[in-house]
C-alpha cells in the first residue's frame, strides 16, 4: 500500500476500527481490533488476540473496500 493510501485510511481510523469490529462481531469472532496505525507505507491493525485466517480476510476485505484505496499496491495481511 502506498503512503498516500495509508494516510487516507489512518485519517479515519476510529471509524474504521468500529466498522472492522462490527464485521468481526457479525462472524462471531472473539478478536477485536484495538487500534490502527501507519508504519511508513503499511497499515498496522492491533487486535486483542491472535487473528485467525478468517479474521484477517475480513480486515483485508474491509480495507480494500475503503474509498480511494489503490488495491494494486495492496499487500496481503499477515501476522508479525
Jmol script that loads the backbone (N, CA, C; Angstrom):
load data "model"
ATOM      1  N   UNK A   1       0.862  -1.163   0.000  1.00  0.00           N
ATOM      2  CA  UNK A   1       0.000   0.000   0.000  1.00  0.00           C
ATOM      3  C   UNK A   1       0.910   1.228   0.000  1.00  0.00           C
ATOM      4  N   UNK A   2       0.569   2.233  -0.760  1.00  0.00           N
ATOM      5  CA  UNK A   2       1.380   3.443  -0.805  1.00  0.00           C
ATOM      6  C   UNK A   2       1.153   4.274   0.449  1.00  0.00           C
ATOM      7  N   UNK A   3       2.086   5.189   0.719  1.00  0.00           N
ATOM      8  CA  UNK A   3       1.947   6.038   1.907  1.00  0.00           C
ATOM      9  C   UNK A   3       0.714   6.935   1.790  1.00  0.00           C
ATOM     10  N   UNK A   4       0.344   7.331   0.563  1.00  0.00           N
ATOM     11  CA  UNK A   4      -0.859   8.140   0.366  1.00  0.00           C
ATOM     12  C   UNK A   4      -2.098   7.358   0.791  1.00  0.00           C
ATOM     13  N   UNK A   5      -2.183   6.095   0.370  1.00  0.00           N
ATOM     14  CA  UNK A   5      -3.313   5.253   0.760  1.00  0.00           C
ATOM     15  C   UNK A   5      -3.348   5.053   2.267  1.00  0.00           C
ATOM     16  N   UNK A   6      -2.200   4.776   2.860  1.00  0.00           N
ATOM     17  CA  UNK A   6      -2.134   4.558   4.306  1.00  0.00           C
ATOM     18  C   UNK A   6      -2.596   5.802   5.049  1.00  0.00           C
ATOM     19  N   UNK A   7      -2.170   6.974   4.605  1.00  0.00           N
ATOM     20  CA  UNK A   7      -2.575   8.224   5.260  1.00  0.00           C
ATOM     21  C   UNK A   7      -4.080   8.442   5.175  1.00  0.00           C
ATOM     22  N   UNK A   8      -4.675   8.111   4.045  1.00  0.00           N
ATOM     23  CA  UNK A   8      -6.129   8.274   3.875  1.00  0.00           C
ATOM     24  C   UNK A   8      -6.897   7.356   4.818  1.00  0.00           C
ATOM     25  N   UNK A   9      -6.428   6.141   4.989  1.00  0.00           N
ATOM     26  CA  UNK A   9      -7.109   5.189   5.869  1.00  0.00           C
ATOM     27  C   UNK A   9      -6.919   5.595   7.328  1.00  0.00           C
ATOM     28  N   UNK A  10      -5.715   5.985   7.704  1.00  0.00           N
ATOM     29  CA  UNK A  10      -5.428   6.354   9.087  1.00  0.00           C
ATOM     30  C   UNK A  10      -6.189   7.612   9.497  1.00  0.00           C
ATOM     31  N   UNK A  11      -6.453   8.510   8.567  1.00  0.00           N
ATOM     32  CA  UNK A  11      -7.172   9.743   8.888  1.00  0.00           C
ATOM     33  C   UNK A  11      -8.535   9.470   9.521  1.00  0.00           C
ATOM     34  N   UNK A  12      -9.147   8.353   9.166  1.00  0.00           N
ATOM     35  CA  UNK A  12     -10.458   7.991   9.715  1.00  0.00           C
ATOM     36  C   UNK A  12     -10.372   6.672  10.476  1.00  0.00           C
ATOM     37  N   UNK A  13      -9.270   6.463  11.169  1.00  0.00           N
ATOM     38  CA  UNK A  13      -9.028   5.167  11.812  1.00  0.00           C
ATOM     39  C   UNK A  13     -10.077   4.815  12.860  1.00  0.00           C
ATOM     40  N   UNK A  14     -10.583   5.792  13.587  1.00  0.00           N
ATOM     41  CA  UNK A  14     -11.602   5.485  14.599  1.00  0.00           C
ATOM     42  C   UNK A  14     -12.839   4.859  13.971  1.00  0.00           C
ATOM     43  N   UNK A  15     -13.305   5.419  12.879  1.00  0.00           N
ATOM     44  CA  UNK A  15     -14.478   4.870  12.198  1.00  0.00           C
ATOM     45  C   UNK A  15     -14.167   3.500  11.613  1.00  0.00           C
ATOM     46  N   UNK A  16     -12.956   3.330  11.096  1.00  0.00           N
ATOM     47  CA  UNK A  16     -12.580   2.042  10.509  1.00  0.00           C
ATOM     48  C   UNK A  16     -12.504   0.952  11.580  1.00  0.00           C
ATOM     49  N   UNK A  17     -11.982   1.271  12.747  1.00  0.00           N
ATOM     50  CA  UNK A  17     -11.907   0.293  13.845  1.00  0.00           C
ATOM     51  C   UNK A  17     -13.316  -0.148  14.247  1.00  0.00           C
ATOM     52  N   UNK A  18     -14.230   0.799  14.357  1.00  0.00           N
ATOM     53  CA  UNK A  18     -15.616   0.475  14.706  1.00  0.00           C
ATOM     54  C   UNK A  18     -16.225  -0.452  13.653  1.00  0.00           C
ATOM     55  N   UNK A  19     -16.017  -0.147  12.391  1.00  0.00           N
ATOM     56  CA  UNK A  19     -16.578  -0.968  11.311  1.00  0.00           C
ATOM     57  C   UNK A  19     -15.950  -2.358  11.260  1.00  0.00           C
ATOM     58  N   UNK A  20     -14.644  -2.439  11.452  1.00  0.00           N
ATOM     59  CA  UNK A  20     -13.973  -3.746  11.467  1.00  0.00           C
ATOM     60  C   UNK A  20     -14.493  -4.585  12.629  1.00  0.00           C
ATOM     61  N   UNK A  21     -14.638  -3.973  13.804  1.00  0.00           N
ATOM     62  CA  UNK A  21     -15.154  -4.716  14.960  1.00  0.00           C
ATOM     63  C   UNK A  21     -16.592  -5.191  14.727  1.00  0.00           C
ATOM     64  N   UNK A  22     -17.383  -4.395  14.046  1.00  0.00           N
ATOM     65  CA  UNK A  22     -18.755  -4.807  13.727  1.00  0.00           C
ATOM     66  C   UNK A  22     -18.746  -6.023  12.812  1.00  0.00           C
ATOM     67  N   UNK A  23     -17.871  -5.997  11.810  1.00  0.00           N
ATOM     68  CA  UNK A  23     -17.775  -7.134  10.891  1.00  0.00           C
ATOM     69  C   UNK A  23     -17.271  -8.394  11.601  1.00  0.00           C
ATOM     70  N   UNK A  24     -16.309  -8.232  12.496  1.00  0.00           N
ATOM     71  CA  UNK A  24     -15.801  -9.378  13.249  1.00  0.00           C
ATOM     72  C   UNK A  24     -16.871  -9.936  14.184  1.00  0.00           C
ATOM     73  N   UNK A  25     -17.657  -9.049  14.766  1.00  0.00           N
ATOM     74  CA  UNK A  25     -18.742  -9.493  15.642  1.00  0.00           C
ATOM     75  C   UNK A  25     -19.799 -10.252  14.843  1.00  0.00           C
ATOM     76  N   UNK A  26     -20.049  -9.820  13.614  1.00  0.00           N
ATOM     77  CA  UNK A  26     -21.040 -10.482  12.757  1.00  0.00           C
ATOM     78  C   UNK A  26     -20.674 -11.938  12.465  1.00  0.00           C
ATOM     79  N   UNK A  27     -19.369 -12.238  12.413  1.00  0.00           N
ATOM     80  CA  UNK A  27     -18.955 -13.623  12.186  1.00  0.00           C
ATOM     81  C   UNK A  27     -18.679 -14.347  13.510  1.00  0.00           C
ATOM     82  N   UNK A  28     -19.072 -13.712  14.606  1.00  0.00           N
ATOM     83  CA  UNK A  28     -18.944 -14.277  15.950  1.00  0.00           C
ATOM     84  C   UNK A  28     -17.502 -14.566  16.339  1.00  0.00           C
ATOM     85  N   UNK A  29     -16.597 -13.668  15.943  1.00  0.00           N
ATOM     86  CA  UNK A  29     -15.186 -13.783  16.286  1.00  0.00           C
ATOM     87  C   UNK A  29     -14.938 -13.192  17.669  1.00  0.00           C
ATOM     88  N   UNK A  30     -13.993 -13.774  18.398  1.00  0.00           N
ATOM     89  CA  UNK A  30     -13.582 -13.226  19.693  1.00  0.00           C
ATOM     90  C   UNK A  30     -12.534 -12.133  19.531  1.00  0.00           C
ATOM     91  N   UNK A  31     -12.032 -11.956  18.335  1.00  0.00           N
ATOM     92  CA  UNK A  31     -10.998 -10.962  18.059  1.00  0.00           C
ATOM     93  C   UNK A  31     -11.638  -9.594  17.890  1.00  0.00           C
ATOM     94  N   UNK A  32     -11.017  -8.581  18.495  1.00  0.00           N
ATOM     95  CA  UNK A  32     -11.444  -7.192  18.330  1.00  0.00           C
ATOM     96  C   UNK A  32     -10.236  -6.354  17.933  1.00  0.00           C
ATOM     97  N   UNK A  33     -10.437  -5.436  17.026  1.00  0.00           N
ATOM     98  CA  UNK A  33      -9.376  -4.510  16.644  1.00  0.00           C
ATOM     99  C   UNK A  33      -9.288  -3.420  17.710  1.00  0.00           C
ATOM    100  N   UNK A  34      -8.088  -3.199  18.234  1.00  0.00           N
ATOM    101  CA  UNK A  34      -7.884  -2.190  19.273  1.00  0.00           C
ATOM    102  C   UNK A  34      -7.570  -0.816  18.681  1.00  0.00           C
ATOM    103  N   UNK A  35      -6.596  -0.789  17.788  1.00  0.00           N
ATOM    104  CA  UNK A  35      -6.269   0.474  17.133  1.00  0.00           C
ATOM    105  C   UNK A  35      -5.531   0.216  15.837  1.00  0.00           C
ATOM    106  N   UNK A  36      -5.389   1.286  15.070  1.00  0.00           N
ATOM    107  CA  UNK A  36      -4.794   1.223  13.741  1.00  0.00           C
ATOM    108  C   UNK A  36      -3.716   2.298  13.670  1.00  0.00           C
ATOM    109  N   UNK A  37      -2.569   1.946  13.117  1.00  0.00           N
ATOM    110  CA  UNK A  37      -1.514   2.941  12.935  1.00  0.00           C
ATOM    111  C   UNK A  37      -0.815   2.685  11.606  1.00  0.00           C
ATOM    112  N   UNK A  38       0.020   3.616  11.225  1.00  0.00           N
ATOM    113  CA  UNK A  38       0.723   3.517   9.958  1.00  0.00           C
ATOM    114  C   UNK A  38       2.219   3.446  10.216  1.00  0.00           C
ATOM    115  N   UNK A  39       2.887   2.553   9.505  1.00  0.00           N
ATOM    116  CA  UNK A  39       4.337   2.401   9.592  1.00  0.00           C
ATOM    117  C   UNK A  39       4.893   2.576   8.184  1.00  0.00           C
ATOM    118  N   UNK A  40       5.302   3.775   7.862  1.00  0.00           N
ATOM    119  CA  UNK A  40       5.786   4.146   6.542  1.00  0.00           C
ATOM    120  C   UNK A  40       4.666   3.975   5.515  1.00  0.00           C
ATOM    121  N   UNK A  41       4.610   2.846   4.811  1.00  0.00           N
ATOM    122  CA  UNK A  41       3.579   2.648   3.798  1.00  0.00           C
ATOM    123  C   UNK A  41       2.555   1.593   4.197  1.00  0.00           C
ATOM    124  N   UNK A  42       2.729   0.991   5.338  1.00  0.00           N
ATOM    125  CA  UNK A  42       1.861  -0.102   5.760  1.00  0.00           C
ATOM    126  C   UNK A  42       0.861   0.359   6.807  1.00  0.00           C
ATOM    127  N   UNK A  43      -0.252  -0.339   6.869  1.00  0.00           N
ATOM    128  CA  UNK A  43      -1.239  -0.116   7.917  1.00  0.00           C
ATOM    129  C   UNK A  43      -1.135  -1.288   8.878  1.00  0.00           C
ATOM    130  N   UNK A  44      -1.053  -0.978  10.156  1.00  0.00           N
ATOM    131  CA  UNK A  44      -0.964  -2.000  11.189  1.00  0.00           C
ATOM    132  C   UNK A  44      -2.238  -1.935  12.011  1.00  0.00           C
ATOM    133  N   UNK A  45      -2.931  -3.063  12.110  1.00  0.00           N
ATOM    134  CA  UNK A  45      -4.143  -3.150  12.919  1.00  0.00           C
ATOM    135  C   UNK A  45      -3.824  -4.051  14.103  1.00  0.00           C
ATOM    136  N   UNK A  46      -3.857  -3.490  15.292  1.00  0.00           N
ATOM    137  CA  UNK A  46      -3.584  -4.246  16.517  1.00  0.00           C
ATOM    138  C   UNK A  46      -4.891  -4.861  17.014  1.00  0.00           C
ATOM    139  N   UNK A  47      -4.818  -6.123  17.422  1.00  0.00           N
ATOM    140  CA  UNK A  47      -6.002  -6.827  17.910  1.00  0.00           C
ATOM    141  C   UNK A  47      -5.770  -7.323  19.337  1.00  0.00           C
ATOM    142  N   UNK A  48      -6.862  -7.685  19.998  1.00  0.00           N
ATOM    143  CA  UNK A  48      -6.775  -8.151  21.377  1.00  0.00           C
ATOM    144  C   UNK A  48      -6.285  -9.593  21.482  1.00  0.00           C
ATOM    145  N   UNK A  49      -6.407 -10.364  20.406  1.00  0.00           N
ATOM    146  CA  UNK A  49      -5.967 -11.762  20.359  1.00  0.00           C
ATOM    147  C   UNK A  49      -5.320 -12.024  19.015  1.00  0.00           C
ATOM    148  N   UNK A  50      -4.697 -13.180  18.899  1.00  0.00           N
ATOM    149  CA  UNK A  50      -4.122 -13.562  17.611  1.00  0.00           C
ATOM    150  C   UNK A  50      -5.265 -13.832  16.638  1.00  0.00           C
ATOM    151  N   UNK A  51      -5.201 -13.173  15.494  1.00  0.00           N
ATOM    152  CA  UNK A  51      -6.267 -13.282  14.495  1.00  0.00           C
ATOM    153  C   UNK A  51      -6.128 -14.575  13.698  1.00  0.00           C
ATOM    154  N   UNK A  52      -7.251 -15.169  13.380  1.00  0.00           N
ATOM    155  CA  UNK A  52      -7.270 -16.349  12.519  1.00  0.00           C
ATOM    156  C   UNK A  52      -7.276 -15.894  11.066  1.00  0.00           C
ATOM    157  N   UNK A  53      -7.175 -16.847  10.158  1.00  0.00           N
ATOM    158  CA  UNK A  53      -7.187 -16.526   8.727  1.00  0.00           C
ATOM    159  C   UNK A  53      -8.497 -15.845   8.332  1.00  0.00           C
ATOM    160  N   UNK A  54      -9.618 -16.302   8.891  1.00  0.00           N
ATOM    161  CA  UNK A  54     -10.897 -15.676   8.544  1.00  0.00           C
ATOM    162  C   UNK A  54     -10.984 -14.246   9.073  1.00  0.00           C
ATOM    163  N   UNK A  55     -10.413 -13.995  10.251  1.00  0.00           N
ATOM    164  CA  UNK A  55     -10.377 -12.633  10.789  1.00  0.00           C
ATOM    165  C   UNK A  55      -9.545 -11.723   9.895  1.00  0.00           C
ATOM    166  N   UNK A  56      -8.386 -12.226   9.456  1.00  0.00           N
ATOM    167  CA  UNK A  56      -7.527 -11.439   8.565  1.00  0.00           C
ATOM    168  C   UNK A  56      -8.224 -11.159   7.235  1.00  0.00           C
ATOM    169  N   UNK A  57      -8.963 -12.128   6.736  1.00  0.00           N
ATOM    170  CA  UNK A  57      -9.695 -11.928   5.479  1.00  0.00           C
ATOM    171  C   UNK A  57     -10.760 -10.853   5.614  1.00  0.00           C
ATOM    172  N   UNK A  58     -11.462 -10.825   6.749  1.00  0.00           N
ATOM    173  CA  UNK A  58     -12.472  -9.789   6.997  1.00  0.00           C
ATOM    174  C   UNK A  58     -11.811  -8.416   6.998  1.00  0.00           C
ATOM    175  N   UNK A  59     -10.679  -8.285   7.699  1.00  0.00           N
ATOM    176  CA  UNK A  59      -9.982  -6.992   7.768  1.00  0.00           C
ATOM    177  C   UNK A  59      -9.459  -6.583   6.398  1.00  0.00           C
ATOM    178  N   UNK A  60      -8.906  -7.534   5.645  1.00  0.00           N
ATOM    179  CA  UNK A  60      -8.392  -7.226   4.314  1.00  0.00           C
ATOM    180  C   UNK A  60      -9.518  -6.757   3.394  1.00  0.00           C
ATOM    181  N   UNK A  61     -10.616  -7.469   3.402  1.00  0.00           N
ATOM    182  CA  UNK A  61     -11.752  -7.108   2.545  1.00  0.00           C
ATOM    183  C   UNK A  61     -12.255  -5.707   2.889  1.00  0.00           C
ATOM    184  N   UNK A  62     -12.343  -5.385   4.172  1.00  0.00           N
ATOM    185  CA  UNK A  62     -12.821  -4.070   4.582  1.00  0.00           C
ATOM    186  C   UNK A  62     -11.874  -2.976   4.089  1.00  0.00           C
ATOM    187  N   UNK A  63     -10.577  -3.143   4.326  1.00  0.00           N
ATOM    188  CA  UNK A  63      -9.615  -2.098   3.945  1.00  0.00           C
ATOM    189  C   UNK A  63      -9.593  -1.918   2.431  1.00  0.00           C
ATOM    190  N   UNK A  64      -9.729  -2.999   1.677  1.00  0.00           N
ATOM    191  CA  UNK A  64      -9.757  -2.886   0.217  1.00  0.00           C
ATOM    192  C   UNK A  64     -10.982  -2.133  -0.270  1.00  0.00           C
ATOM    193  N   UNK A  65     -12.079  -2.197   0.485  1.00  0.00           N
ATOM    194  CA  UNK A  65     -13.306  -1.526   0.066  1.00  0.00           C
ATOM    195  C   UNK A  65     -13.380  -0.066   0.505  1.00  0.00           C
ATOM    196  N   UNK A  66     -12.406   0.388   1.293  1.00  0.00           N
ATOM    197  CA  UNK A  66     -12.382   1.793   1.712  1.00  0.00           C
ATOM    198  C   UNK A  66     -12.190   2.659   0.470  1.00  0.00           C
ATOM    199  N   UNK A  67     -12.912   3.744   0.394  1.00  0.00           N
ATOM    200  CA  UNK A  67     -12.862   4.629  -0.773  1.00  0.00           C
ATOM    201  C   UNK A  67     -11.453   5.109  -1.079  1.00  0.00           C
ATOM    202  N   UNK A  68     -11.139   5.130  -2.358  1.00  0.00           N
ATOM    203  CA  UNK A  68      -9.898   5.674  -2.889  1.00  0.00           C
ATOM    204  C   UNK A  68      -8.638   4.936  -2.447  1.00  0.00           C
ATOM    205  N   UNK A  69      -8.723   3.661  -2.138  1.00  0.00           N
ATOM    206  CA  UNK A  69      -7.533   2.880  -1.828  1.00  0.00           C
ATOM    207  C   UNK A  69      -7.129   2.143  -3.092  1.00  0.00           C
ATOM    208  N   UNK A  70      -5.882   2.323  -3.490  1.00  0.00           N
ATOM    209  CA  UNK A  70      -5.355   1.673  -4.684  1.00  0.00           C
ATOM    210  C   UNK A  70      -5.005   0.228  -4.331  1.00  0.00           C
ATOM    211  N   UNK A  71      -5.806  -0.719  -4.779  1.00  0.00           N
ATOM    212  CA  UNK A  71      -5.608  -2.121  -4.410  1.00  0.00           C
ATOM    213  C   UNK A  71      -4.488  -2.792  -5.211  1.00  0.00           C
ATOM    214  N   UNK A  72      -3.950  -2.129  -6.204  1.00  0.00           N
ATOM    215  CA  UNK A  72      -2.843  -2.712  -6.965  1.00  0.00           C
ATOM    216  C   UNK A  72      -1.583  -2.793  -6.118  1.00  0.00           C
ATOM    217  N   UNK A  73      -1.435  -1.905  -5.160  1.00  0.00           N
ATOM    218  CA  UNK A  73      -0.259  -1.879  -4.293  1.00  0.00           C
ATOM    219  C   UNK A  73      -0.573  -2.449  -2.917  1.00  0.00           C
ATOM    220  N   UNK A  74      -1.567  -3.291  -2.825  1.00  0.00           N
ATOM    221  CA  UNK A  74      -2.043  -3.804  -1.554  1.00  0.00           C
ATOM    222  C   UNK A  74      -1.362  -5.125  -1.229  1.00  0.00           C
ATOM    223  N   UNK A  75      -0.757  -5.231  -0.039  1.00  0.00           N
ATOM    224  CA  UNK A  75      -0.157  -6.483   0.420  1.00  0.00           C
ATOM    225  C   UNK A  75      -1.180  -7.271   1.202  1.00  0.00           C
ATOM    226  N   UNK A  76      -1.095  -8.562   1.146  1.00  0.00           N
ATOM    227  CA  UNK A  76      -1.994  -9.405   1.919  1.00  0.00           C
ATOM    228  C   UNK A  76      -1.678  -9.267   3.400  1.00  0.00           C
ATOM    229  N   UNK A  77      -2.699  -9.410   4.243  1.00  0.00           N
ATOM    230  CA  UNK A  77      -2.452  -9.311   5.683  1.00  0.00           C
ATOM    231  C   UNK A  77      -1.616 -10.486   6.179  1.00  0.00           C
ATOM    232  N   UNK A  78      -0.851 -10.233   7.226  1.00  0.00           N
ATOM    233  CA  UNK A  78      -0.018 -11.288   7.785  1.00  0.00           C
ATOM    234  C   UNK A  78       0.218 -11.015   9.260  1.00  0.00           C
ATOM    235  N   UNK A  79       0.576 -12.052   9.964  1.00  0.00           N
ATOM    236  CA  UNK A  79       0.915 -11.917  11.369  1.00  0.00           C
ATOM    237  C   UNK A  79       2.392 -11.562  11.481  1.00  0.00           C
ATOM    238  N   UNK A  80       2.761 -10.781  12.508  1.00  0.00           N
ATOM    239  CA  UNK A  80       4.180 -10.406  12.657  1.00  0.00           C
ATOM    240  C   UNK A  80       5.046 -11.592  13.024  1.00  0.00           C
TER     241      UNK A  80
END
end "model"
wireframe off; spacefill off
backbone 0.3
color backbone group
